[in-house]
C-alpha cells in the first residue's frame, strides 16, 4: 500500500509542469511517521530529481518525536 502511495506521489511530481523553482518543500501531515527510512530516501530522491528548487530552497519534514527510534 505504501509503495503504491509513494508511486502516485512520484507520478504527480513527474507530471507537474513547474513554471519556476520552488523555495520550500514541506512533508508532513502524518505521512513521514508511517514511512521507513528507505521509503523516505526514495521520496526525497524523487523530489530532488523532479522538482526544480531555488539554490536556498528550505526542505523540512514534520515527524512525531515520540514515534522515532
N, C-alpha and C positions, 0 to 999 in steps of 0.2 A: 504494500500500500504506500509506504513512504517513498519507495523508488519511483512509483508512478507519479506521485505528487511532485517530487523533485524534477522528474522528466517534463511534466507540464510547465513548471516554472521555467526551465531551460527553453522549452518551446516558445514561451511568451517572450523571453529575453531575446531569442534569435529572431523572432518575427517583428519585434518592435523597431520602428524606424526612429531612432533617437536623432533629433534635429540639432542638438547641442550636447556637449559633455555634461554629465551630472556633477553636482557639487556635493551631494550627500547620498549615501546608501545606508539604509537602516533596515535591519532584520529583527523582527520582534513578534509580538502577539502570541507568544507561547510556542511557536514552531521550533526555535532553536533548542529548547529543552527536550524536545522529542527526538532530536537527531543525534546520531553517533558522530564522533569526531570525523570519521571518514565521509559521512554524508555532508557535514558542514564544509569540509575541504572541497568536496565535489561542487557544492553550491557556490562557494566563494570563487573557485577556479572558473566556473562558468560565468559568474558575474564579471570577473576581470576580463574574460575573453569576449564577452558580448555587450558590455555596457561601456560606452566611452565615458571617461572620467576626467575631470579637471586635474591639474597637477597637484592640487592641495585638497582633493576630494576626502571628505570625512566619512569613514566607514565605521558603523557601530552595530553592535549586536546585543539585544536585551536577553539576559538569562536570569533565571531564579537561582541565586547563590545556594539556596537550600537543596537544590537538586544536582549540584555539581559535586564531582568526586575528584 
